[in-house]
Amino acid sequence: MSYSLQKKLASGLLVRLISSFIVLWVLVNSSVSYLTYDYVYTRLTHDTETIIAAIIKKNDTQVGNVSSVGSVYQQPFSGHYFEVIKNDKRLRSRSLWDQKLTYPNRLLATENRLEGIGPMKQPLLLLASKFIHDGEIIMIVVAEDVSSVEQAMSNFNIKFTVAVAIIMLIVIFLQIKSLRKGLRPLAKLRQDLISLETGKISSLKTDVPIELSPLVTEINHLHQALALRISRHRNALSDLAHALKKPLTVLQQLSKEQSLEDLPNIKEILIRQTDNTQQLTQRILNKARLAGTAKSGSSFSFDTDLNGLIDTLSMMYCDKNISATVDIPPDMDYLFDREDMLELLGNVLDNAYKWANSIISIEISQNARIKIIIEDDGPGIPFNKINTISERGVRLDESVDGHGIGLGIVNDIIEHYEGEITYGNSDKLGGFKVIIKLP
């Protein structure tokens, strides 16, 4: 199962960044809320101390006048309120305007931080404190309207959320850009691998990041070993072909000896077996030399190699004055070993040049596959003989008069590349027609 390394890293990074910013947002908002409310309670504590100091200073057994706490407690519904409870007597600030503060009657702690609703239905923070003076319990409850504080915190939360979202998007963008830049050497390595496979370069560049250096080194080593192996393989097969040529030639010469004229059966068997051995050996050698998709560093080019092959055949058959037309589309994308394609097209074109009268047509197109059509204006092939060409072990020059130089080798190459080949007669030129389809 394939997956994108970049998408996997980017998604993991995105999850971590979003999680981090959410944690940051929660911490900052909770910290701002805590510090703000703590500041309000600190102020309420200061006002409580001022009130208790005024009570103690008057040394009154009743609740004294605590108007000195501040004028803000004298303004009706100013948002700052207090109540003093002593001996079941209750003194309220003028700002309450004879209304009560709502809070629990029984408070266990000496200092209690509470939340409540004010006389104008506004949110309040309350600080209820207990004091003992001259054996008497005095409870002071101081409250402050925090609606403006909560509004300010709400505005801060909105602005902070927007700022965090913008910063998070910028960081994600920069991280993705940095990730793409970091993975760029992999994309460059992929392009180099394609160039290496097509034979445009002989080895991968080694100026890569340290993390990719071992991979590049191993690929270069593997490619060089493969190229060397194919080269040695072909050289060994070439040496074998030359080594077999001499004994086969001797056998052919022996088959022509006058002493065998009196033994026609033995002579016929010797000639037939020698020819069969020579054909079989040549076919096996040609098939074994195929490189296929394993590139030795040299790729076939339709623009240069095909034209060079046509020029060579035109010189070989210069006495026939054959005109060959080639139609090759631009910007073709293909990948074939040069030796294999020269063997394939060389056999087919040599057959066309051998039996054409004056015209050969070569058309190449590319869709899902590469399609090669080679036609000539020669005598063609009888319809009832077409199917015999593709039979394994049957060569055209053995089955049809006037045709063939090893089309069985062509079939082997097509099979090796997992392609298709069909034979027939040309409607356009009237001669032999070959259609080749390659992946």
C-alpha positions in Angstrom: 0.0 0.0 0.0 1.5 3.3 -1.1 1.3 6.5 0.8 2.7 10.0 0.6 5.6 10.8 2.9 4.9 14.5 2.6 1.2 14.2 3.4 2.0 11.9 6.4 4.5 14.3 7.8 2.3 17.3 7.1 -0.7 15.8 8.8 1.3 14.8 11.9 2.8 18.3 12.1 -0.7 19.9 11.6 -2.2 17.8 14.5 0.7 18.8 16.8 0.6 22.5 15.9 -3.2 22.7 16.4 -3.0 20.8 19.7 -0.2 23.1 20.9 -2.1 26.3 20.0 -5.3 25.0 21.7 -3.3 24.3 24.9 -1.7 27.7 24.6 -5.1 29.4 24.1 -6.6 27.6 27.1 -3.6 28.5 29.3 -3.6 32.1 28.4 -7.3 32.6 28.8 -7.5 30.8 32.1 -4.4 32.8 33.3 -5.9 36.2 32.3 -9.2 35.3 34.0 -7.5 34.2 37.2 -5.2 37.3 37.3 -8.1 39.6 36.6 -10.4 38.1 39.3 -7.5 37.9 41.7 -6.9 41.6 41.2 -10.5 42.4 41.9 -10.4 40.2 45.1 -7.3 42.0 46.2 -9.1 45.3 45.9 -12.1 43.9 47.8 -9.7 42.7 50.5 -8.3 46.3 50.8 -11.8 47.7 51.1 -12.7 45.1 53.8 -9.6 46.1 55.8 -10.7 49.7 55.6 -14.2 48.9 56.8 -13.0 46.8 59.8 -10.4 49.4 60.7 -13.2 52.1 60.8 -15.3 49.9 63.0 -12.5 49.1 65.4 -11.4 52.8 65.5 -14.8 54.0 66.7 -14.8 51.1 69.3 -18.5 51.1 69.1 -20.5 48.1 70.3 -23.0 48.9 67.4 -22.2 49.1 63.8 -20.5 52.4 63.3 -20.5 54.8 60.4 -18.2 53.5 57.7 -18.8 56.2 55.1 -15.1 56.9 55.1 -14.6 53.7 53.0 -15.1 55.7 49.8 -17.7 57.8 48.0 -18.2 54.9 45.4 -20.1 53.0 48.1 -22.4 56.1 48.6 -23.6 56.2 45.0 -26.8 54.2 44.4 -26.1 51.1 42.2 -22.5 52.2 41.6 -21.4 48.5 41.3 -19.5 48.6 44.6 -21.4 47.3 47.6 -20.9 46.1 51.1 -22.8 44.7 54.2 -21.6 44.6 57.8 -23.2 42.1 60.1 -22.6 42.4 63.9 -24.8 41.0 66.6 -27.6 40.3 64.1 -27.5 43.9 63.1 -26.9 44.7 59.4 -25.4 47.8 57.9 -25.6 48.2 54.1 -23.8 50.6 51.9 -25.8 53.5 50.4 -25.1 52.0 46.9 -27.3 49.0 47.6 -30.3 51.3 48.0 -31.9 49.1 50.7 -31.5 45.9 48.7 -29.7 42.8 49.9 -26.7 41.0 48.6 -27.3 37.3 47.9 -24.8 34.9 49.4 -25.0 31.8 51.7 -25.9 32.4 55.3 -23.4 30.0 56.7 -19.8 30.5 55.7 -17.3 28.2 57.4 -14.0 29.9 56.3 -12.9 33.2 57.7 -12.5 34.5 54.1 -14.8 33.3 51.3 -14.6 34.2 47.6 -18.1 34.0 46.0 -19.9 34.9 42.9 -23.4 36.4 42.9 -26.0 38.6 41.2 -26.3 42.3 42.0 -29.3 44.5 42.5 -29.3 45.4 38.8 -28.9 41.8 37.8 -25.2 42.3 37.1 -22.6 39.7 37.9 -20.8 40.3 41.2 -17.6 39.0 42.9 -18.1 38.9 46.6 -15.6 38.6 49.4 -17.1 37.5 52.7 -14.7 37.8 55.7 -15.2 37.0 59.4 -13.5 38.9 62.2 -13.6 38.6 66.0 -13.4 41.9 68.0 -13.9 42.0 71.8 -15.4 38.5 71.7 -17.9 39.5 69.0 -18.1 38.1 65.4 -18.2 40.7 62.7 -18.8 39.6 59.1 -18.1 42.0 56.3 -19.3 41.2 52.7 -17.8 43.4 50.0 -19.0 43.1 46.4 -18.0 44.5 43.0 -19.7 44.6 39.7 -17.5 42.7 37.1 -19.7 43.0 34.1 -17.3 45.5 32.5 -14.4 43.2 33.5 -16.1 40.3 31.8 -16.8 42.3 28.7 -13.1 43.4 28.6 -12.1 39.7 29.0 -14.5 38.7 26.3 -13.1 41.3 23.9 -9.6 40.1 24.8 -10.6 36.5 24.1 -11.9 37.3 20.7 -8.9 39.3 19.7 -6.5 36.7 21.2 -8.4 33.9 19.4 -8.1 35.7 16.0 -4.4 36.4 16.6 -3.7 32.8 17.6 -5.6 31.5 14.5 -3.6 33.9 12.2 -0.3 32.9 13.8 -1.2 29.2 13.6 -2.0 29.5 9.9 1.3 31.4 9.3 3.2 28.8 11.2 1.5 25.9 9.4 2.2 27.6 6.0 5.9 28.1 6.9 6.2 24.6 8.2 4.6 23.1 5.1 6.9 25.2 2.9 9.9 24.1 5.0 8.7 20.5 4.7 8.5 20.8 0.9 11.9 22.4 0.8 13.3 19.6 3.0 11.8 16.9 0.7 12.9 18.6 -2.5 16.1 16.4 -2.7 13.8 13.4 -2.8 12.0 14.9 -5.8 15.3 15.7 -7.4 16.5 12.1 -6.7 13.3 10.8 -8.4 14.1 12.8 -11.5 17.7 11.6 -11.5 16.4 8.0 -11.2 14.2 8.5 -14.3 17.2 10.0 -16.2 19.3 7.1 -15.0 16.7 4.6 -16.2 16.3 6.3 -19.6 20.1 6.3 -20.0 20.4 10.1 -20.0 22.9 9.9 -17.1 25.3 7.1 -16.2 25.1 7.5 -12.4 23.2 9.5 -9.7 24.7 12.8 -8.4 26.3 12.4 -5.0 25.8 16.0 -3.9 22.7 15.0 -1.8 21.9 15.4 1.9 23.7 13.1 4.4 20.5 11.1 4.9 20.2 10.2 1.2 23.9 9.6 0.6 23.9 5.9 1.5 20.9 5.3 -0.7 22.5 7.1 -3.7 25.7 5.2 -3.2 24.0 1.8 -3.2 21.9 2.7 -6.2 25.0 3.8 -8.2 26.8 0.6 -7.1 23.8 -1.6 -8.1 23.4 0.2 -11.5 27.1 -0.2 -12.3 27.0 -3.8 -11.3 23.9 -4.4 -13.5 25.5 -2.6 -16.5 28.7 -4.6 -16.0 26.7 -7.8 -15.8 24.8 -7.1 -19.0 28.0 -6.2 -20.8 29.8 -9.3 -19.6 26.7 -11.4 -20.5 26.6 -10.0 -24.0 30.3 -10.3 -24.5 30.2 -13.9 -23.3 27.4 -14.7 -25.7 29.2 -13.0 -28.6 32.3 -15.1 -27.8 30.1 -18.2 -27.7 28.6 -17.3 -31.1 32.1 -17.0 -32.6 33.2 -20.2 -30.9 30.2 -22.1 -32.4 30.6 -20.6 -35.8 33.8 -22.5 -36.6 32.5 -26.1 -35.9 29.3 -25.3 -37.7 31.2 -24.1 -40.7 33.3 -27.3 -40.7 30.1 -29.3 -40.6 28.7 -27.3 -43.5 31.8 -27.9 -45.5 31.7 -31.6 -44.7 28.2 -31.8 -46.0 29.5 -30.6 -49.4 32.1 -33.3 -49.7 32.1 -35.4 -52.8 32.4 -38.5 -50.7 28.9 -38.0 -49.5 27.4 -38.0 -53.0 27.0 -41.8 -52.7 25.3 -41.4 -49.3 22.4 -38.9 -50.1 20.4 -39.8 -47.0 23.4 -39.1 -44.7 24.2 -35.9 -46.6 20.6 -34.6 -46.3 20.5 -35.4 -42.6 23.8 -33.6 -42.0 22.8 -30.5 -44.0 19.4 -30.3 -42.3 20.7 -30.8 -38.8 23.6 -28.4 -39.3 21.1 -25.7 -40.5 18.8 -26.4 -37.7 21.6 -26.2 -35.1 22.8 -22.9 -36.6 19.3 -21.4 -36.6 18.5 -22.6 -33.1 21.8 -21.4 -31.7 21.4 -18.0 -33.3 17.9 -17.6 -32.0 18.8 -18.7 -28.4 21.8 -16.3 -28.5 19.7 -13.4 -29.7 17.0 -14.1 -27.1 19.6 -14.4 -24.3 21.1 -11.1 -25.2 17.9 -9.1 -24.6 18.2 -6.6 -21.8 14.5 -5.7 -21.6 13.6 -3.3 -18.8 17.1 -3.8 -17.2 18.9 -0.8 -18.6 22.7 -0.9 -19.3 22.9 2.8 -19.6 22.0 3.1 -23.4 18.5 3.7 -24.5 17.0 3.7 -27.9 16.1 7.0 -29.6 13.5 7.0 -32.4 14.9 10.3 -33.6 18.5 9.3 -34.1 18.8 5.5 -33.9 15.9 4.8 -36.2 17.1 7.2 -38.8 20.6 5.8 -38.5 19.1 2.3 -39.0 17.2 3.4 -42.1 20.3 5.1 -43.5 22.3 1.9 -43.1 19.6 -0.3 -44.8 19.3 2.2 -47.6 23.0 1.9 -48.2 22.8 -2.0 -48.1 19.9 -2.0 -50.6 21.0 1.0 -52.6 20.5 -0.8 -55.9 16.7 -0.9 -55.2 16.4 2.9 -54.7 13.8 2.5 -52.0 12.0 5.5 -50.5 11.3 5.2 -46.8 8.9 7.6 -45.1 9.0 8.0 -41.3 6.2 9.6 -39.2 7.3 10.2 -35.5 5.3 12.3 -33.1 7.1 14.9 -31.0 7.7 14.5 -27.2 7.4 10.8 -27.1 7.8 9.1 -23.7 9.4 5.7 -24.0 12.1 3.5 -22.4 13.7 0.7 -24.4 17.1 -0.8 -24.5 19.0 0.3 -27.6 20.4 -3.1 -28.5 17.0 -4.7 -28.2 15.2 -2.1 -30.4 18.0 -2.2 -33.0 17.6 -6.0 -33.1 13.8 -5.7 -33.3 13.4 -3.0 -35.9 16.5 -4.1 -37.8 15.0 -7.5 -38.5 11.6 -6.1 -39.5 13.0 -3.3 -41.6 15.5 -5.6 -43.3 12.7 -7.8 -44.3 10.8 -4.8 -45.6 13.8 -3.5 -47.6 14.4 -7.0 -49.0 11.0 -7.5 -50.5 9.8 -3.9 -51.1 9.7 -2.7 -54.6 10.2 1.0 -54.0 8.3 2.3 -51.0 8.4 1.6 -47.2 6.2 3.4 -44.7 7.0 3.7 -41.0 4.3 5.2 -38.7 4.8 5.6 -34.9 2.1 6.8 -32.5 1.8 6.8 -28.7 -1.3 6.6 -26.5 -1.5 4.1 -23.7 1.1 2.1 -25.7 3.7 2.8 -28.4 2.4 1.6 -31.8 4.8 1.0 -34.7 3.4 0.2 -38.2 5.8 -0.9 -40.9 4.5 -1.4 -44.5 6.0 -2.1 -47.9 4.8 -2.4 -51.5 6.2 -5.8 -52.0 4.4 -9.1 -52.9 2.9 -9.4 -49.4 2.0 -12.8 -47.9 -0.7 -15.3 -48.6 -3.6 -15.0 -46.2 -3.6 -18.6 -45.2 0.1 -18.3 -44.1 -0.2 -15.3 -41.8 -1.0 -17.2 -38.7 2.0 -19.5 -39.1 4.5 -16.6 -38.6 3.8 -16.1 -34.9 4.0 -19.8 -34.1 6.9 -20.6 -31.7 9.9 -22.0 -33.6 8.6 -21.1 -37.0 10.5 -18.5 -39.0 9.0 -16.7 -41.9 11.8 -17.6 -44.3 11.0 -21.3 -43.6 7.3 -21.1 -44.1 6.6 -18.6 -46.8 8.4 -18.2 -50.2 10.1 -15.0 -50.7 10.0 -13.6 -47.2 11.8 -13.5 -43.9 15.1 -13.1 -42.2 14.4 -14.2 -38.6 11.0 -12.8 -37.7 11.1 -15.5 -34.9 13.7 -13.3 -33.2 11.3 -10.4 -33.4 8.6 -12.5 -31.7 11.1 -13.3 -28.9 11.8 -9.6 -28.3 8.1 -8.7 -28.3 7.4 -11.5 -25.9 10.3 -10.3 -23.7 8.9 -6.8 -23.5 5.3 -8.1 -23.0 4.2 -6.4 -26.2 2.1 -7.5 -29.2 2.9 -8.0 -32.8 0.5 -8.8 -35.7 1.3 -9.6 -39.4 -0.8 -9.0 -42.4 -1.0 -7.3 -45.8 -1.0 -3.6 -46.3 -4.1 -2.0 -47.6 -2.2 1.2 -48.3 0.8 -0.2 -50.2 -0.3 -3.7 -51.0 2.7 -5.5 -49.5 3.7 -6.9 -46.1 2.5 -5.1 -42.9 3.8 -5.4 -39.4 2.0 -3.8 -36.4 4.1 -3.7 -33.1 2.6 -2.5 -29.8 4.9 -2.0 -26.8 4.2 -0.9 -23.2 
